[in-house]
């Protein structure tokens, strides 16, 4: 269920999409949250992206947040009731209640080699719509580094429809092209497009 904000009485209320990211330090969760926000900016939308303050050492559990809206965003706290939860490390499912506060129809995307049915059977995930993507493997095969954040954005693009995949690829070419050599840019594009095609849902 989308949270509504910013409309006058009698007008259609624009949707506020709230995404909560769970990962470990070094996996790029904060970078992914910011990437989605930058994509929203390219679509002319309002956005927020920020981490939850705490230890960000390598391997430590971290949380980040992204808000995307058609109207100015009037809330500035962490996201307690996310419509979308993205989990960059499936081992966190054993130690963190990733769906805490989420509605029953929450979308949950997990970096895992297992199918959604297999993962649900072996975890505490009982509600919501569950999707999985082998993001770490895809990252190793395309970017040559086990950092799953870019593939997770590709899968998120597919299952939410927040952005068009062609717009995401254009963003990568333009934004990453300013920072990285062509080989790295093309590797990230391959990671995005593969995960867009390979994400699995129940």
C-alpha positions as CSV (number, residue, x, y, z in Angstrom):
1,X,0.0,0.0,0.0
2,X,1.5,3.3,-1.0
3,X,1.6,6.1,1.5
4,X,0.0,9.3,0.2
5,X,1.2,12.8,0.9
6,X,1.2,16.4,-0.4
7,X,-2.2,16.7,-2.1
8,X,-4.9,19.3,-1.5
9,X,-8.5,18.3,-0.8
10,X,-10.2,17.0,-3.9
11,X,-7.0,16.3,-5.8
12,X,-5.5,13.0,-6.5
13,X,-2.8,12.2,-3.9
14,X,0.7,11.4,-5.3
15,X,2.3,8.1,-4.1
16,X,5.3,8.1,-1.7
17,X,7.3,4.9,-2.2
18,X,9.5,3.9,0.7
19,X,12.3,1.4,0.4
20,X,14.4,0.0,3.2
21,X,17.7,-1.6,2.4
22,X,19.4,-4.2,4.6
23,X,23.0,-5.2,4.0
24,X,26.4,-5.5,5.4
25,X,29.2,-3.0,5.3
26,X,31.1,-3.2,2.0
27,X,28.1,-4.5,-0.1
28,X,27.1,-1.1,-1.3
29,X,23.6,-0.8,0.3
30,X,24.0,2.9,0.8
31,X,25.3,3.4,-2.7
32,X,22.3,1.5,-4.1
33,X,19.9,3.6,-2.1
34,X,21.5,6.8,-3.5
35,X,21.5,5.3,-7.0
36,X,17.7,4.8,-6.9
37,X,17.3,8.3,-5.6
38,X,19.4,9.7,-8.5
39,X,17.3,7.7,-10.9
40,X,14.2,9.3,-9.4
41,X,15.8,12.7,-9.9
42,X,16.2,11.9,-13.6
43,X,12.5,11.2,-13.7
44,X,11.7,14.6,-12.2
45,X,10.6,13.1,-8.9
46,X,11.4,14.1,-5.3
47,X,13.6,11.8,-3.3
48,X,15.5,11.1,-0.1
49,X,18.4,8.6,0.4
50,X,20.3,8.2,3.6
51,X,21.8,5.5,5.9
52,X,20.8,4.7,9.5
53,X,23.6,6.0,11.6
54,X,25.6,3.2,13.2
55,X,28.7,1.0,12.6
56,X,29.6,0.8,8.9
57,X,32.6,-1.4,9.3
58,X,33.0,-4.1,6.7
59,X,30.6,-7.0,7.4
60,X,28.5,-5.2,10.0
61,X,24.8,-5.1,9.4
62,X,23.6,-1.7,8.1
63,X,20.3,-0.2,7.1
64,X,19.7,2.5,4.4
65,X,16.5,4.2,3.2
66,X,15.1,5.6,-0.1
67,X,12.0,7.6,-0.6
68,X,10.6,8.5,-4.0
69,X,7.6,10.8,-4.5
70,X,5.8,12.9,-7.1
71,X,5.4,15.6,-4.5
72,X,7.7,17.2,-1.9
73,X,8.5,14.8,0.9
74,X,7.4,16.0,4.3
75,X,8.9,13.3,6.5
76,X,12.5,13.0,7.5
77,X,12.8,10.0,9.8
78,X,13.9,6.5,9.1
79,X,11.5,4.3,7.3
80,X,9.4,2.2,9.7
81,X,6.7,0.9,7.4
82,X,8.4,0.1,4.0
83,X,6.4,-1.0,1.0
84,X,9.7,-2.5,-0.4
85,X,12.5,-4.3,1.5
86,X,15.8,-5.1,-0.3
87,X,18.1,-7.6,1.4
88,X,21.7,-7.7,0.0
89,X,22.8,-10.6,2.3
90,X,20.5,-13.5,2.9
91,X,22.3,-14.4,6.1
92,X,20.7,-11.3,7.7
93,X,17.4,-13.1,7.6
94,X,18.5,-15.2,10.6
95,X,19.5,-12.2,12.7
96,X,17.4,-9.2,11.6
97,X,13.6,-8.9,11.3
98,X,13.8,-7.3,7.8
99,X,10.1,-6.9,7.4
100,X,9.5,-5.3,10.8
101,X,6.7,-2.7,10.5
102,X,6.0,-3.5,6.9
103,X,2.5,-4.1,5.6
104,X,1.3,-7.6,4.7
105,X,1.7,-6.9,1.0
106,X,5.3,-5.7,1.3
107,X,7.6,-6.5,-1.6
108,X,10.8,-8.3,-0.4
109,X,13.8,-8.7,-2.7
110,X,16.6,-11.0,-1.4
111,X,20.1,-11.6,-2.8
112,X,20.0,-15.4,-2.9
113,X,20.7,-18.4,-5.2
114,X,17.6,-20.0,-3.9
115,X,14.1,-19.7,-5.4
116,X,11.5,-17.7,-3.5
117,X,9.7,-20.9,-2.5
118,X,12.9,-22.4,-1.1
119,X,13.9,-19.3,0.7
120,X,10.5,-18.8,2.3
121,X,10.5,-22.4,3.5
122,X,13.8,-21.9,5.2
123,X,13.3,-18.4,6.7
124,X,10.9,-16.5,8.8
125,X,9.5,-14.6,5.8
126,X,5.8,-15.4,5.9
127,X,4.1,-12.3,4.5
128,X,4.5,-10.2,1.3
129,X,5.6,-10.9,-2.2
130,X,9.0,-12.5,-2.2
131,X,11.6,-12.3,-5.0
132,X,15.2,-13.6,-5.3
133,X,18.1,-12.8,-7.5
134,X,21.6,-14.3,-7.5
135,X,23.1,-10.8,-7.3
136,X,26.5,-11.7,-5.9
137,X,27.1,-14.3,-8.6
138,X,26.0,-11.9,-11.3
139,X,28.3,-9.2,-9.9
140,X,31.3,-11.5,-9.9
141,X,30.5,-12.6,-13.5
142,X,30.0,-9.1,-14.9
143,X,31.8,-6.6,-12.6
144,X,34.4,-9.1,-11.4
145,X,33.8,-8.1,-7.8
146,X,31.4,-9.6,-5.2
147,X,29.4,-6.4,-4.6
148,X,25.7,-7.1,-5.2
149,X,24.3,-3.5,-5.1
150,X,24.1,-2.9,-8.9
151,X,22.4,-6.2,-9.7
152,X,19.9,-5.5,-6.9
153,X,18.9,-2.2,-8.5
154,X,18.3,-4.1,-11.8
155,X,16.0,-6.6,-10.1
156,X,14.3,-3.8,-8.2
157,X,13.6,-2.0,-11.5
158,X,11.9,-5.1,-12.9
159,X,9.7,-6.0,-9.9
160,X,8.5,-2.4,-9.0
161,X,8.2,-0.7,-12.3
162,X,9.6,2.5,-10.7
163,X,11.8,3.1,-13.7
164,X,12.2,2.0,-17.3
165,X,15.2,-0.3,-17.8
166,X,16.4,1.8,-20.7
167,X,16.4,4.9,-18.5
168,X,18.5,3.0,-16.0
169,X,21.0,1.9,-18.6
170,X,21.2,5.5,-19.9
171,X,21.8,6.8,-16.4
172,X,24.7,4.3,-15.9
173,X,26.3,5.3,-19.2
174,X,26.1,9.0,-18.3
175,X,26.8,8.9,-14.6
176,X,29.3,6.0,-14.3
177,X,30.9,7.1,-17.6
178,X,32.1,10.2,-15.7
179,X,33.8,8.2,-13.0
180,X,34.9,4.8,-14.4
181,X,36.5,3.4,-17.5
182,X,34.3,1.9,-20.2
183,X,35.0,-1.7,-19.1
184,X,33.6,-1.0,-15.7
185,X,30.6,0.9,-17.1
186,X,29.7,-2.0,-19.4
187,X,30.2,-4.5,-16.6
188,X,27.7,-2.6,-14.5
189,X,25.2,-2.4,-17.4
190,X,25.5,-6.1,-17.9
191,X,24.9,-6.6,-14.2
192,X,21.8,-4.5,-14.3
193,X,20.3,-6.0,-17.4
194,X,21.0,-9.6,-16.3
195,X,19.4,-9.2,-13.0
196,X,16.4,-7.4,-14.6
197,X,15.9,-10.6,-16.7
198,X,16.8,-13.2,-14.1
199,X,14.9,-12.1,-11.0
200,X,12.5,-14.7,-9.7
201,X,9.1,-14.2,-8.1
202,X,6.6,-16.6,-6.5
